[in-house]
Each structure stands twice: as C-alpha cells, then as structure tokens.
Amino acid sequence: MKRFLIILSIVFLSVISAEGRTIKIRVMTMNIKEGGELASHETGPFAECIKEYDPDVISVQEVDNMTIRNGGKDWLSELAADLGMFQFYGKSFTYQDGGFGVGVLCKYPFYKADKVVSYPSGAREPRATAWVYLELPDGNILRIAATHLAVESDQIRVSNIADINNKMFIDDSTPTLLMGDFNADPDSETLQYAMFKWQDIGKGTGDTYPSGTPASRIDYVMGYPKTWKATSYEIVNRPDLSDHCFVVADLEFEY
C-alpha cells in the first residue's frame, strides 16, 4: 500500500509539473526555390538571412541533395554547418542523380526523427513531410515538421494532408508545428480540410507569394493542438533568394 501511494504521488506531481508550463520558440519557414538556384545553390546567402532573424527551428522546402543541378552538394548539411545547427532531411523523390525534398534545422539536438512520403493518385511527384522531436533547454518536448504540398489540385493536397495526419498522429500528445509551402490560399479546400486538425497560427497575416509583389498567402505555420499563440509574425520578402517570401514567428504554447 505504501509503495502504491508513493507511485501515485510521483504520477500526480508529474502531471502538476507539466501544467502551467509554456513553450516559447522562434520559427522560420523558407521555400528556397529549386534548390536555391537564385543564389547559385550556395548556402551562404541563406545562412546570412537566417542569422539576421536567429530562429530556433527552420523548415526548408525545395532542397536539393547531391543533384547535378547543385554540383553534388549535401546542401542542407552545408547550411547546418554554416549555422551551427542540427539537420534532418526528408527526400521526396530522386532527381538528377540525387534527391529533392524538405529539411528541418534546429539549434537543439533531436532525439527522434521520421517522415512520410505522400504520392496520391494523379500527383505528378511524391511529396515528403519530415519531422523531429526536440527536448528544449527548459525540458519541454516539441515536434517540428517541414512540409511541401502538391501543386496540382486541392484534391491531391487534401490527400497529402491526410497522409501526414495518419502518420503523425499515431502520437497525438506532443505539441507540434507543421510549417511550409501548402500551395493553397486560406479559402481553399486544402486549408478547410487542414483546419479540422491544425491551427493556422498566422491567420490574417500578409501574403507570401510571389516575392517582390506578393499577392497570395500559401506559406504557413500550423500548430497542434489549436492553442498556439503568435507574439510576433513577420513576412520576410527576399526576391533575391526565392520566389516565396519567408515567415518568421515567435510562438507560445501553454500546457
């Protein structure tokens, strides 16, 4: 009986300690356009941009990995080295003797990583979503995911999201951020479907595409559960680096 009471007390204290805790994190999402072609596939200009905003985690889309086009570079690893960050690459498909996909960069080491590749009927190419689990310096656990949905139609993008949800929400207890290029505006069927599970944290913010003169919002920071809060949310317009604007946001999540 005494042992049972001790165990019960430990469980109770663990629950209490989790309540009232707040995750605070700065995030960035960036579609780099065809492996960074506007910067001649060099990582330096992107690293300089990222350092200006100093995010804790970054979602990167359209990443070349050792392709003919980028001269055989492990581009994400080079960028991670420039920044002193950890990286995880999610290959969508084979391209020019290498790979094309998405990546996650983070200041803190991750202890688990996974991905899902969605290739619904009618899609011209597979689309990967990659994620990592982080233990932040304050002890909070967070899952960070990078995604790039299909361009063809809402129907295919909805299938992409369904595949993501089916794989990711085997674990539905970890606070999660899903960031990237959704190729869909806020009024689309794609976003309506996404909102069944996800929160559009930047709802009501500015357009992100095309850079220079953005006219539509297709790049998002999504949260789960739907109780995330943005204390700042900035659209970064860098037409010298990409045809997409980047997004930088300071976010909070309370248990």
Order of alpha helices (4+ residues) and beta strands (2+ residues): alpha-beta-alpha-beta-alpha-beta-beta-beta-beta-beta-alpha-beta-alpha-beta-beta-beta-beta
